[in-house]
Amino acid sequence: MKMGKIVSSATEAIENIHDGATLVVGGFGLSGNPEHLIQAIRDKGVKDLTVVSNNCGVDDWGLGILLANKQIKKMVSSYVGENKIFENQFLSGELDVELVPQGTLAERIRAGGAGIPGFYTRTGVGTPIAEGKEHKDFNGRTYILEEGIKGDFALVKAWKADPLGNLIFRNTARNFNPLAAMAGKITIAEVEEIVEVGELDPNNIHTPSIYVQRVVLGSHFEKRIERRTVRKAD
C-alpha cells in the first residue's frame, strides 16, 4: 500500500496546530468525534483555540477534555446542554460563546468549504441572533446575512479511507463530518480502516480526496453514548 496522505500517529497529524488556531470539528453529540485527534491536541497543550462544532462533548470526553484543560477560548456551537464545564466557563467569562441555529451552522460550514462568503436565511429573524446582521427582503420576506466559516484546520472522523484521502462515513457518525472536511485549510481525517486505492466505490465516496491533507488510522475507539436510554425490562 502506498502511503499517500497517511501519517503514522495522531500526534504527527496535529503537529502544526498552533496557539490561536481555528478548528472546525465534526461530530454530533459523541457520535463521529475524532477522539484520538482531540486527545492529541490536549496532550500538545495548544491554547486560545476557536472551535467550531455542533456541540462541545461532555465533561470528560470529546471536545469537553479541551475545555477542561482550558485550551478553548471561543466556541461556535448550536447546542451546549450536556457540559457543566462549558456552563461554568461561560458564566465566569472564561469562554466566549457564539450560539448558532443548527441548520445555519451546518450551512455556514458548508458555505465556507464551497468558497461562498455569505448567504441569506430567515432563521433567526426577529431574535437576538439577528442583532447586528444585515437584513434584506426577498419576495416580501425578511432574511439575515450569515457568513461562511473556514477553519485553519478541520478534524473529522471517518469509517474508511484510502491513501489518497477519499473518505466514507458510517451511518449517524456521518453528521457534520463531511461539511467540516470541506471547511479546513488543512483537513485531518481519523479513520477506522484504510484500504487500497481503488477499493472504495467512487459512487459511495462522501468526501473526495481533494479536501483531505492527512489521514491517520485510529484504534480502540470508545464510541461512547452521550445519553443512554433503554426500556425497562418487562
N, C-alpha and C positions, 0 to 999 in steps of 0.2 A: 504494500500500500504506500503510495506517495504521501509525504507529509502535508504538502499544500499549506493550508492555513492552521494546521493543528499545532498547538503548543502543549508543553509537557505537564503543566500544572496550572491550577487557578492562580497561584502566586505569580507565575510568569505572565499569565493572561492579563492581570490587572497592574502590572509593574509600573506603567507610566500614568496611572490615575493619580492626580496631584491634589493638593490642598486647594479648595475653592472650585473644584470641578462641578459641572452639572451632569448628573446621571439620570438617564431615562431607564426605568427598570420594569420589566414585565412581571406578570403575576396578578392574581385576583384572590384576595384573602391570602391563604398559604398555598394555593394551587398554582403551580407553574413558577414558583420562586426559584431564581438562580442561587440556590442556597450555598454552594461552595464558593462562588464568586463573592457573595456578601460576606462570608466568613473570612475570605482572604483580604477583603477591604478592611474589615475590623482588625485583623492581625497587623496589617500595614500601618494603621493608625492615622491615615489621612483625615483631615478635618475641614470644617467650614464648607461641607458639601451641600449643594442644592440637589434634592432628589425629587424626580417626577415619577409618581407611581400611583396606581389606583388607591392604595392604602399603605400603611406602614407596618404590616405584620402584627405580631403580638409582642408582649413584653420581652420574651426570651427567645424569639425565633423570627426568621425573615428579617426585614429591614429594621425591626424593633431592636436587634442587637447593636445596630449602628447608633440608634437613638440612645440606648443605654450607655454606650461608650462616648456619648456627646460628640459624635463626629458629624452630625447633620445640623446645618444652620437654618435651612429652609426646606419645607415640604410643600409640594404642589400635588394635591390629592383630591379625591372625591368622597372618601369615606375614612373616618378615623376612630370609629367607635369601639374597637377591640383592644386599645392600647392605653393603659394607665400612664405609662411613662410619657407618651405623647401628650396626654391631657395635662400632666404636671408641668412639663417643659413649656407648653404653650401658655398656661396660666401664669407661670413665673416669668414669662418674657424671654426665656432662653431660646425658644423655637419660633421662627417666622413661619406662618401657615397661609397658603393660598388655597382656599377651597374652590373647587371647580365642579359643576354638574358632570355626572359621569359620562354622558354622551358627548358633552362638549369637550371633556378631557380627551376622550378617545379620538375625536375629530381634530383637536389641536395637535395631538401627537402624529396622527396620520398626515395632516396637512404639512407639518414640519418636514416629515420624511419625504413628502412629494414635492417639496420646494414651493409650497403655497404659503405666502406670508401671513394671510389672514382670510377670514370668511365671516359671513353674517349668519346669525341664528336668532330665533325667537326665544330660546331658552334663557331664562333669567331676566327678561324684560320686566321692569316694574319692581325688581327686587334689589337688595344690596349688591348682587352680582353685577348689575348693570352700571353701578356708580362709576363715573369717570371714563366710561367707554363710549365710543362713537355710536350714535343711533341713526338709523336710516330707514325710511319707509319704502316698502316694495308692495305694490298692488294693495295699498290701503292698510298694510300691517307693518308694525314697527319691529325692527331687528337691531341687534347689537353686534359690534365688530369684535371678534375674538382672534387672537394672534396664534399662529402655528408655533409649535415647540420643537426646538432642536437641541440635542444634548452634546456635550463633549464626548460622552461615552454612552452606549446603550448596553445593558446587561440583560440577557434573555436566557430562558431555559427551554430547550427543545428535546424532542424524543430521539430523532435520528438526524445525522448529518453525514455528508461525505467530505473528503479532504478539501474540496473546492469551497465549502461553506454553504452549500444548499441545505435547507432545514425543513424538517417536518415536525409539527407539534401534535400532541396526542390529546384528543377529547377536550375536556374542560380546561386542561393546562394550556390550551392554545390562547385563550382570553386576550390579554393586552400584548402578548409577546410578539406577534407579527408586526403590530403597529410600532412597538418600541424598537424592534430590529431595524426599521426604516429610519428612525429618527436620531441615530447616533452618528457623529463624525467617525467614531470608531465603535463598531459593534462587536461585542464579545458574546459568544454562544456557549453555554454549558449544556452538554448533551448526555443522554443515557447510552447511546450506541453510535459508533462511527462505522460506516460501510464503505465498500469500494466505490470509486467513481463509476457511474453507470447503473448502480443497483437501485437507486431511487427512481421511481416512475416520474418522469418530468411533469405529468399531468397532476401529480399529487404533492408537488413541492409547494409549501406555503410561503417560504421566504427564499428568493433566489440568492445565489452566492454573491452577487454584486453588492449586496448590502452588508455582508459579513466580512470582518477582517481577521477574527481569531476564533478558533474552536478548541474547546477543552473537554476531554472526556471525564465526567464525574463518576463517582462510585458511592455506594452505601447511602443512597438518597433516603431521607427520613419520610418525606411526603406526609408531613403532619396534617391533621384535620383541625381546622380552626375552631369549629364548634360542632361536636359530635351530637347528633340527635338520633335516638333509636326508640323503637316501640317497646313498651313494657311487655314482658312475657305473659302469655295467656295463662 
